[in-house]
Amino acid sequence: MAEVGLDDALVVRWCGWMDRRLTAERPNFAGGSQFKASTIDFSENAISVKGMKALCDLLEKHRVRCEVLRLSGNHIGNEGLRCLAKYLASSSQAPVQELLLTKNRFSMEGVIWLLGSLALHPAYPVWNASTERFVPLWLRLENSRATLEARRALAETCERLCFAVCLGERTDEESCGPRKCVNAACSDQLKHNCVAHLSATAWKGEAALPPPAIHARSFFSTQGLPEMKASSASASGRREEPQLLYEDEDLAVVLKPSGWSCTPQPEGVDPSWVWLAPAARRARAAKLLAQESAAPLQGWLLLQFGHDPACDVCRDQTLDRGLVHRLDVETSGPMLVGKTHKGYEHARNQILLGVLKDYVTLVHGGFAPDRVRGECHLAIDTSTYLETGKVSVDAGGQAASTVWEVLAEYQSPETRERFSLLHCRMVTLRTHQLRAHMKHLGHPLVGDGLYAPGSIPDFCPRLFLHKIRIGFFNLRGEACFLRCPLQAAPELWRALGRLKKVGGMALMGCGAPGR
C-alpha cells in the first residue's frame, strides 16, 4: 500500500473493507495474536490523524503483529502518533519490532508521548526468542540531525520517567540493529528499561542520556521526583491529604490517597467554603481528614482552588468541581482535574482520546515461570453496577483490555500463602476493569472484599491498588507524564515489607520492599 496516493478517506474505506475480510476469515477467534505479517507498508501517502486512527484501530482489533511497520512520508502529527502509541501498547507482546516514521509532521512532544507510552510497558523492550535477549524497538524518526533542544528534552524525559533509549552502539565486530543491541547494559537476559533504538546520527550530541537500568526499578524509584510532603493529618486523621502533583492555568493533577470518594454531588460540601479565610480552609480540610466516612474529594478541590476567581469549574458542583474521571474510595493515585471551563473540556477530551494509566496491584497466588506477562481481552458488563456496585465479565459487555506483568513474588511468613505484585497497563478504561479481570483469571486483588469476600489478609489494611502513572497532553500541546511510585501509598509499601520476597524482579536489585 506504499506510494498509492492514500488519503484519510481512502484509508478509512480500505480499513472497513479489510475489517470485514479479517472478521470473515476468523469469526470466532478469541486467542492472542490473530494475524502476523512480515512487513506492513503505508509509506509515501497522505495519511493523517483520521487515517491513522482507522488503521491502528483495525490492527488492534484483530491483534495484527508485524516485523516492520513503514509509515514514512505521510502527514502524521502528534495525534496520529498518539493513535500509533495506543496500538503499540495494546498487547503484552510487541506488535512491531521495527517502526519507520521519517518525513512526517509530529513534533518532539509527539516523540515524547510515543516513548513515554513504551516506557514501563510489559512488552518493551522486545523479547527476542531466537537470541533470548530483550531488544529495544528499532525506531526511525528523522534523517536530519536533531536539535540540541530536542536532545535535551529527550534526556530530561528519560531521566524523569526512568527509561532509556539506545542511540546505536558499534564494536569492532558488530553494531546495533533491528534484532539486536550491542549496548552492554541492554544485552543481558534481565529485562531492562531501554525501550527504543534511535538514529545515532540524528540524536547523538551534547545532552547525555541516562544509561539503561533494571526495568522494575522504575516502579519503586523516586529519582527525578519532587519530595512528597509529609501528611498534614493529625494523629486522629483517618486518611492522608491529597497532594498537588502538577498545575498550570487550566489543569491540575492531584494525588488521591485512599479514603477519598469521587462520588458525584457528594453530601457535606458547602459552596460557602470558597469565602473562608486561609486558616479556616485549613481547619475545614483537617475535618475532612478526620471524618469517619469517606471524605469527598470535591470538598478538597473546593478548598484548594475554589477561592481563585479563575478556577470557576472548581466551584461548579454540576461539573463535579473539575473531576473528569474517578478512582474507587480505596484506590490511590494521580487524577486529572479541569480548573477552568477550557481546562475541563480539554480534560474530558483527553479521557475520550485515551489517558495513559499504569497501576501496581498485589494479587493472590503465583504465576508459572513462563507466564510472567499476559493480557486479558474480556468484555466488561456494567449494566448492574448501579444496583450492585459490581461489574462482571460478559461477552455482551463493553470491550476491555488489560496488559500485565509480574514484578515480584511474595510469600506470607505466617500462612505461606503466595502473592504476586503486578504492573498493569490499562488499554481501555472500564469501571472496575482490573478488579473484574483479575478475579476472572483466578487472581483477585488483595484486600478486595467486593470481588473476593472473605479473603482479606491481616497484613494489608485496604485494597492493594495504586495508580503509579498518568499521561496526557496539556492545552499547550505538551506531553505530560506524572509518575507516582508506590511509596506515595505508605500503607501499601509497609504491607509489602511484612512479606518475604521469593522471586521475580524483586530479587534483582529493583528496590522493592520485603523481607
C-alpha positions in Angstrom: 0.0 0.0 0.0 3.0 2.3 -0.3 3.0 5.2 -2.8 -0.6 4.8 -3.9 -1.9 8.2 -3.0 -3.9 7.1 0.0 -5.5 10.0 2.0 -7.6 9.6 5.2 -10.9 8.9 3.4 -9.3 6.2 1.3 -7.6 4.6 4.3 -10.9 4.6 6.3 -12.6 2.9 3.4 -9.8 0.4 3.0 -9.8 -0.4 6.7 -13.6 -1.0 6.6 -13.1 -3.5 3.8 -10.2 -5.2 5.4 -12.1 -5.5 8.7 -14.9 -7.4 7.0 -12.3 -9.7 5.4 -10.4 -10.5 8.6 -13.6 -11.0 10.6 -14.9 -13.4 8.0 -11.7 -15.4 8.0 -11.6 -16.0 11.7 -15.1 -15.1 13.1 -14.8 -16.8 16.5 -11.1 -16.2 17.2 -10.5 -15.4 20.9 -6.8 -16.1 21.4 -3.7 -14.0 21.4 -2.2 -12.6 18.2 -4.6 -13.2 15.4 -2.7 -12.3 12.3 1.0 -11.9 11.5 2.8 -10.2 8.7 6.5 -9.6 7.7 6.0 -6.0 6.6 3.1 -3.6 6.6 4.0 -0.7 4.3 1.9 2.5 4.1 4.8 4.8 3.4 4.7 7.8 1.0 1.0 8.5 1.2 -1.0 11.4 2.7 -2.3 9.7 5.9 -3.0 12.0 8.9 -4.9 11.5 12.1 -8.2 10.1 10.8 -6.4 7.6 8.7 -4.0 6.6 11.5 -6.9 6.1 13.9 -8.7 3.8 11.4 -5.6 1.8 10.6 -4.5 1.5 14.3 -8.0 0.5 15.4 -8.0 -2.2 12.7 -4.6 -3.6 13.7 -5.5 -3.5 17.4 -8.9 -5.1 16.9 -7.5 -8.1 15.0 -4.3 -8.1 17.0 -2.1 -7.9 14.0 1.6 -8.2 14.5 4.4 -7.5 12.0 8.2 -7.3 12.0 8.3 -4.0 10.1 5.7 -1.2 10.0 6.6 1.5 7.4 4.8 4.9 7.8 7.4 7.3 6.4 6.4 10.1 4.2 2.9 10.8 5.5 1.2 13.7 7.3 1.2 12.1 10.8 1.1 14.7 13.5 1.1 14.3 17.3 -2.5 13.0 17.5 -1.7 10.4 14.8 1.3 9.4 16.8 -0.9 9.0 19.8 -3.1 6.5 17.9 0.0 4.6 16.9 1.3 4.5 20.5 -2.1 3.1 21.7 -1.7 0.2 19.2 1.9 -0.5 20.1 0.8 -0.7 23.8 -2.3 -2.8 23.3 -0.6 -6.2 23.9 1.8 -8.0 26.2 3.7 -8.9 23.1 5.2 -6.1 21.0 3.1 -5.9 17.8 6.0 -4.3 15.9 9.8 -4.8 16.0 10.8 -2.1 13.5 9.0 1.2 13.0 9.8 3.8 10.3 8.4 7.3 10.8 10.7 9.6 8.9 9.3 12.6 7.0 6.1 13.2 9.0 4.7 16.2 10.8 4.9 15.3 14.5 6.9 17.4 17.0 9.2 16.5 19.8 6.2 16.3 22.1 4.8 13.6 19.9 8.1 11.7 20.2 8.0 12.1 24.0 4.4 10.7 24.0 5.4 7.7 22.0 8.5 6.9 24.1 6.6 7.6 27.3 3.9 5.1 26.2 6.5 2.4 25.6 8.2 3.2 29.0 7.2 0.8 31.8 5.2 -1.2 29.3 5.2 -5.0 29.8 6.1 -5.6 26.1 9.1 -3.2 25.9 11.9 -3.8 25.3 11.0 -6.5 22.9 11.9 -10.1 23.9 13.8 -11.8 21.0 13.2 -15.5 21.4 16.0 -16.5 19.0 18.7 -14.7 20.9 16.9 -14.8 24.2 17.6 -11.1 24.8 15.5 -8.0 25.3 15.9 -5.7 22.3 14.8 -2.1 22.1 12.2 -1.2 19.4 14.0 -0.1 16.2 12.6 3.4 15.7 13.5 5.7 12.8 12.3 9.3 13.1 14.2 11.9 11.1 17.2 11.6 9.0 18.4 15.1 9.7 20.3 15.9 12.9 18.0 16.5 15.9 18.3 20.0 17.5 20.1 20.5 20.8 16.8 21.5 22.4 15.2 18.2 21.2 18.1 16.2 22.6 17.9 18.0 25.9 14.1 17.3 26.0 14.7 13.7 25.3 17.4 13.4 28.0 15.1 15.1 30.6 12.2 12.9 29.7 14.3 9.7 30.1 15.6 10.9 33.5 12.1 11.9 34.7 10.3 8.8 33.6 13.1 6.3 34.4 13.5 4.9 30.9 16.4 4.8 28.5 17.0 4.8 24.7 19.9 3.5 22.8 21.5 5.7 20.1 23.1 2.8 18.4 26.4 1.2 19.6 29.2 -0.2 17.4 32.0 -2.5 18.3 34.9 -3.8 16.1 32.8 -6.8 15.1 29.1 -5.7 15.2 26.6 -2.9 15.7 23.1 -2.4 16.9 20.3 -3.4 14.6 16.6 -4.2 14.5 17.1 -7.6 16.0 20.0 -7.0 18.4 21.6 -4.4 20.7 25.3 -4.4 21.5 24.9 -1.9 24.3 26.4 -3.9 27.2 23.7 -2.7 29.6 20.9 -3.8 27.2 22.2 -7.2 26.3 21.5 -9.1 29.5 18.7 -11.6 29.8 17.3 -9.5 32.6 14.6 -7.1 31.5 15.9 -3.5 31.3 14.3 -0.2 30.7 15.8 0.7 27.3 12.7 0.9 25.1 13.9 2.1 21.7 16.8 2.4 19.3 17.0 5.9 17.8 19.1 7.1 14.8 22.6 7.6 16.1 23.4 10.3 13.5 20.3 12.3 14.4 20.3 12.1 18.2 23.9 11.9 19.3 25.1 15.2 20.8 25.9 17.1 23.9 22.9 16.0 26.0 23.9 12.9 27.8 21.2 10.2 28.1 20.8 8.1 31.3 22.1 4.5 30.9 19.8 1.6 31.0 18.7 0.1 34.3 16.6 -2.7 35.6 13.0 -2.4 34.3 11.3 -2.9 37.6 13.4 -0.2 39.3 11.1 2.4 37.7 8.2 1.3 39.8 10.0 1.9 43.1 12.4 4.7 42.3 11.8 8.2 43.5 14.7 9.5 41.3 13.8 12.8 39.5 10.6 13.3 41.6 9.9 16.2 43.9 9.9 15.1 47.6 6.5 14.1 48.7 5.4 16.3 51.5 4.6 14.8 54.9 0.9 14.3 55.6 -0.8 17.2 57.3 -3.2 14.8 59.0 -3.2 15.0 62.8 -2.9 11.9 65.0 -6.6 11.5 64.7 -6.6 11.8 60.9 -8.1 8.8 59.2 -6.5 9.5 55.8 -3.7 11.3 54.0 -4.3 14.7 52.5 -4.4 14.9 48.6 -1.3 16.4 47.1 -0.8 18.6 44.0 1.5 16.9 41.5 1.0 19.2 38.5 -0.7 22.6 37.9 -1.0 25.1 35.1 -3.6 27.8 34.3 -6.3 25.3 33.3 -5.4 21.8 34.6 -4.2 20.1 37.7 -3.1 16.6 38.7 -4.0 15.6 42.2 -2.7 12.6 44.1 -5.8 11.0 45.7 -5.0 8.9 48.7 -7.1 6.0 49.9 -10.2 7.0 51.8 -11.4 9.8 49.5 -14.6 9.5 47.4 -15.1 10.7 43.9 -18.9 10.3 44.0 -20.8 12.9 42.1 -22.7 15.6 44.0 -21.5 14.4 47.5 -23.2 15.5 50.7 -21.5 17.8 53.2 -19.7 20.1 50.7 -20.8 23.7 51.3 -20.3 26.2 48.4 -19.7 28.9 51.0 -16.3 27.3 51.8 -14.9 29.5 49.0 -15.2 32.5 51.2 -13.3 31.1 54.1 -10.0 32.7 55.2 -6.9 30.5 54.7 -6.7 29.4 58.3 -10.4 28.4 58.2 -9.9 26.5 55.0 -7.1 24.5 56.6 -9.3 23.8 59.6 -12.1 22.6 57.3 -9.6 20.4 55.4 -8.5 18.9 58.7 -12.1 17.9 59.4 -12.2 16.1 56.1 -9.1 14.2 57.0 -10.6 13.1 60.3 -14.2 12.3 59.4 -15.2 8.7 59.8 -16.9 8.2 56.4 -15.1 8.5 53.1 -14.2 12.2 52.5 -15.4 13.8 49.3 -12.6 14.8 47.0 -14.8 17.5 45.6 -14.7 19.2 49.0 -10.9 19.3 49.0 -10.9 20.6 45.4 -13.3 23.4 46.5 -11.0 24.3 49.4 -7.8 24.1 47.3 -8.9 26.0 44.2 -12.4 27.5 44.8 -11.1 30.8 46.3 -9.3 31.5 43.0 -11.6 33.6 40.7 -10.0 31.9 37.6 -10.9 28.4 38.8 -14.6 28.6 38.0 -15.2 24.9 37.4 -13.9 24.0 40.9 -16.9 26.0 42.3 -19.4 24.2 40.0 -21.0 21.1 41.6 -22.8 20.3 38.3 -19.3 19.8 36.7 -18.1 17.7 39.7 -15.8 20.6 40.6 -13.4 19.6 37.8 -13.2 15.8 38.2 -13.3 14.1 34.8 -12.7 10.5 35.9 -12.9 8.5 39.1 -11.0 6.2 41.4 -12.6 3.9 43.9 -12.5 5.1 47.5 -9.7 2.7 48.5 -7.7 3.2 45.3 -4.9 5.8 45.4 -3.1 7.6 42.6 -3.0 10.7 40.4 -6.2 12.2 38.9 -6.6 14.8 36.2 -8.7 17.8 37.1 -10.0 20.7 35.0 -9.9 24.0 36.9 -11.4 26.3 34.2 -14.1 25.6 31.7 -11.5 25.4 28.9 -9.4 23.1 31.0 -12.4 20.9 32.0 -13.5 20.4 28.3 -9.9 19.7 27.4 -9.5 17.1 30.2 -12.7 15.4 29.2 -11.4 15.2 25.6 -8.2 13.7 26.9 -10.2 11.0 28.6 -12.0 10.2 25.4 -8.7 10.1 23.4 -7.1 7.9 26.0 -5.3 9.0 29.1 -2.3 6.7 29.8 -2.7 4.8 33.1 -0.4 2.4 34.8 -1.3 0.6 38.1 0.5 -1.6 40.6 -1.5 -4.2 42.4 -0.9 -7.2 44.7 -2.9 -10.3 43.8 -3.5 -13.7 45.4 -1.5 -16.6 44.0 1.6 -17.1 42.0 2.2 -17.4 38.2 4.1 -20.1 36.3 7.7 -19.1 35.3 6.7 -18.9 31.6 3.8 -16.6 32.4 5.5 -13.5 33.7 3.4 -11.3 31.5 0.0 -11.5 29.8 -3.1 -9.8 28.7 -6.9 -10.1 29.2 -9.3 -9.1 26.4 -12.6 -9.8 28.1 -15.7 -7.6 27.8 -17.0 -5.9 31.0 -20.7 -5.7 31.6 -21.6 -2.7 33.8 -25.4 -3.0 33.5 -25.8 -4.0 37.1 -23.2 -1.6 38.6 -25.7 1.0 39.9 -27.7 -1.7 41.6 -24.9 -4.0 43.0 -21.8 -1.8 42.9 -20.1 -4.6 40.8 -19.4 -5.4 37.2 -19.0 -8.8 35.5 -17.0 -10.3 32.7 -19.5 -11.0 30.0 -19.2 -11.3 26.2 -22.2 -8.9 25.8 -20.4 -6.1 27.6 -18.0 -3.4 26.5 -14.7 -4.4 25.1 -12.0 -4.2 27.7 -8.2 -4.9 27.6 -5.7 -5.1 30.4 -1.9 -5.9 29.9 0.1 -7.0 32.9 3.5 -8.3 34.0 4.8 -9.8 37.2 7.2 -7.5 39.1 7.7 -9.6 42.2 6.6 -12.7 44.0 6.0 -12.8 47.7 5.1 -15.2 50.5 3.4 -14.7 53.8 5.8 -15.8 56.6 2.8 -16.8 58.7 0.5 -18.6 56.3 2.9 -19.4 53.5 0.4 -18.1 51.0 1.8 -16.8 47.7 1.2 -13.3 46.3 2.2 -11.6 43.1 2.9 -7.9 42.6 1.7 -6.9 39.1 2.1 -3.9 36.9 -0.9 -3.3 34.8 -1.3 -1.1 31.7 -4.9 -0.2 31.1 -5.6 -0.3 27.4 -9.2 0.5 28.0 -10.8 2.3 31.0 -13.9 0.5 32.1 -15.4 0.6 35.6 -13.7 -2.0 37.9 -12.0 -3.4 34.8 -8.8 -4.5 36.6 -10.6 -6.0 39.6 -13.0 -8.0 37.4 -10.3 -9.2 35.0 -8.0 -10.4 37.8 -10.9 -12.1 39.6 -11.8 -13.9 36.4 -8.2 -15.0 35.9 -8.2 -16.6 39.4 -6.0 -13.9 41.0 -8.3 -11.5 42.9 -6.7 -8.3 44.3 -5.5 -8.4 47.9 -8.0 -6.6 50.1 -10.8 -6.7 47.6 -13.8 -7.5 49.8 -16.2 -6.8 46.9 -15.0 -9.3 44.3 -13.2 -11.7 46.7 -15.1 -11.6 50.1 -13.6 -13.4 53.0 -10.0 -13.3 51.6 -8.7 -10.1 53.1 -5.3 -10.8 54.8 -4.2 -9.1 58.1 -1.1 -7.5 56.6 -2.9 -5.3 54.2 -5.2 -2.6 55.6 -7.1 -1.9 52.3 -7.5 -2.7 48.6 -4.0 -3.1 47.2 -4.4 -1.0 44.1 -2.3 2.1 43.3 -2.1 4.1 40.1 1.6 4.9 39.6 1.4 7.0 36.4 -0.9 9.2 34.3 -0.1 10.7 30.9 -2.0 13.3 28.9 -1.4 16.4 26.6 -2.0 19.8 28.2 -3.6 22.7 26.4 -0.2 23.8 25.1 0.3 20.5 23.3 2.9 19.3 25.7 3.1 15.6 26.6 2.7 15.3 30.4 3.6 12.2 32.4 3.2 12.2 36.1 4.9 9.4 38.0 3.7 8.5 41.5 5.6 5.5 42.8 4.3 3.0 45.4 5.9 5.0 48.2 3.1 7.5 47.8 0.8 4.9 49.3 2.8 4.3 52.5 0.3 1.7 53.9 0.8 -0.4 50.8 4.6 0.0 50.9 4.6 -1.1 54.5 2.3 -4.1 53.7 4.9 -5.4 51.2 7.5 -5.0 53.9 5.7 -7.6 56.0 6.0 -10.2 53.3 9.0 -12.3 52.2 10.4 -11.8 48.6 10.7 -15.1 46.9 11.0 -14.4 43.2 10.6 -12.1 40.2 12.4 -8.9 39.6 12.2 -8.1 43.3 15.3 -10.2 43.8 17.3 -8.3 41.1 18.1 -5.0 43.0 15.0 -3.2 41.9 14.3 -1.7 45.3 11.0 -3.5 46.0 10.3 -3.8 49.8 10.0 -7.1 51.5 11.9 -9.3 53.9 
